[in-house]
């Protein structure tokens, strides 16, 4: 969790640098009427409060829809959600590796030839050929892995004209703190998680009754029929 705050502090420094110099170098900076600012990057938006502290970060990702029915749209939204998380991870922490290989091959080929004549009139010829090959190979790899805490789905949608869906994810100081507090209380010594308690109460498989899920807190759920 400390690593997450350090990375956001670095993002704050880049935002301040963009406001003091040329903001086009690090992204577009917009100012809201309440005095807060938003640093807009490619797929990533970071919101800062009036004191210059980060308050929220958003990740928006789009994905094409192959079959525009309910199943196809839902599948594309799930893919966009997971890629949006990966996009957020790559922004927070990414390892890039560059490798360069220089190869030099020196090969010599010798060829001997004998021409046999009458008597002792044999002729021997020898040919030597050297081949030099040089090559330079460069490989670049990137790797990103990390833990996200307090991520919520803020918006999902489908654009029929463009044939694509979008998912907007968000993290705020409040959701990060709430997720951390809940996880700490559930894993505290002597505590019992809700999943563990339910498992202890009954070992039987419970049949799920019919339900209707509504509300802004479930933006990724299927709408009621």
N, C-alpha and C positions, 0 to 999 in steps of 0.2 A: 504493500500500500504506500509506503514511503517512496518507492520508486515511481509510482504513478504520479504522486504530487511533484516530484522533482522534474519529471518530463513535462508536466503542465507548466511548471515554473519556467522551463526553457521556452515553451511555446509563448508564454507571456513576454519573455525577453525579445523574441522575434517580433511579436506584435508591437512592442514599444519601439523597437528599431525601425519597423516599417512606418510608424507614425512620425518619427523624428526625421527620417530620411525619405526615401522613395518607397512608398508602400507597394508599388508594382513588383518590387523585387521579392517580396515574401508573400504576397497575396493582396486581396482587396480588403480594405478596412472601411466599415460603415459605422456611422454613429446614430444611435437611436435617440428618440426625443427625451428619454429619461436620463440621458448621459452615458448609458452603457455603450460599448462598442462590440462589433462582431468582426472577427478575422475570417474571411472567406477564402478557403483553399479549394483544391480540386476534390470535391466530395466531402470535405471536412469543414465544419463551421465551429469556431470557438467564440463564446460570448464572455465578455469581461464586464464586471460591474464598474461603478463610478470610481472606486478606489484602485482599479487596475488589476484586481484579483479575478482569476477565471471563475466562472459560475456554472457554465454549461458547455458541453461539447456535443456536436451532432455529426452523424455519419449517414449520408444519403447514397443509396446505390440503386441502379436500375438494371433490369434484366429483361431480355426479349421473351415473348410468349409464343410458343410454337402452335399450340392449340388453344384458341380463345374460349374455352368452356370453363366451368367453375373449377374442375380438377387441374386443368393446365395453368390457370391463373394462380391457384393456390400453390402449385409446385414452383412456379417462377418466383412467387413472393418468398417462399422458404429459401430458395437459392439466393435471392437478393439479400435476405436477412443475414445469412451466414457469410456472404461475401462482404456485406457492410461491416460485420464484426471484424473480419480479416483486414479490411481497409483501416479500421480504427487501430488494430494491433500494429499494422505496418507504420502508421503515423507515430505511434507512441514509442516503438522500439523496433529497429530493423537492423539486421546484420548483413553487410555486403562484403563479399569476398571476391577478390580479383587475383587471377593466377596467370602467369605468363611463362610459356615454355619455349626455349630456343633449342632447335634440333639441328645438328650438323652431322651429315653422313658422308664419309669418304670411303669410296669403294674402288678397288683396283681389280681389273679383270685381265688375265693373261691367257693368250691363246697360242698354242704351238701347232705347227703344221709340218708334216713330213711328206716329201715327194720322192717316191722311190723310182729310180731309173734302172738302167741295165748295169750289171756289175756293181761297182762301188760308187756309182754316181747318185748318191742320195742327197737330197737337199732338205735342210731344216730351216724353217722360218718361225719367228716368235713375234707376237704382237701384244703389246701392253696398252691398256686403256684405263684411264682414271676418271671417275665420275664424282663430282662434288655436289651435294644437295644441301641447301640451307632452308630452314623454315622457321617461322615464328607463329606460335599459337597462343591466343589469349582467351581465357574463360572468365566470365563474370557471373557470380551467383548471388542471390539474395535470399535471406531466411528470416522469418519473423514468427515469434511465438511469445505468448504472454497470457496473463490472466486478466479478465475484465470483471468488474464488480459494479453492481448498480445499473446495468444496462436495461433500458426500457424501450419498447417499440412505441414510437410517437405517432407514426402515420404510415399507412399502406394505401396504395392506389393502383389503378389500371388505366392506361391511356389507350383507348381503342384505336385512335388514328395512328399513333406511333407503334402500336402493337407491343407495348412493353409495360412492365409493372415497376413500381418503386417502393422502397422501404426506407423509412427514416428512423434511425436509432438515436438515443440520447443518453448522456451521463451528466449528472449534476453533483455538486458537493453534497446535497441532501441525500440523493439515492446512494452514493458511495458510502456515506457515513451510516445510513440506515442498514445497508447490506452488511457492512462490517460489524455493526453492533449485533445484528441478528445472528450472524454466523458465529460470533464470539460467544453469545449466550447459549447457542445450541451445542457448541463444542466444549463448553466449560466443564471442568471436572465435576462429576456427580450429576450433571445435567442429562436429560434424556430428550432427544430430538422427537419431533412429531412423528416422523416416519418410523422411528424405533418404537415409540409408544403404540402406534397403530399395529405394528407387527406383533408386539407382545400381547395386545388385547385379543387378537384373533389371527389364526393361521389360515382361515378359510378365505377363498377368493370371493369377493363381494361383487355381485352383479350391479353394473352401473345403471341407475334409472334414467328415464328421459329427462332432458334439461334444456333450458334456453339460456344462452349466454349473451348478455348485452352489456353496454357501458364502454366508456372511453378507455378504461383500464384493460380492456381485452381487444385491442385493435386488430390483432392477428387471428382472432377466432372467426369461424365461419358464421355468416349471418343466418338468422333463423329462417326456416323455409316458410 
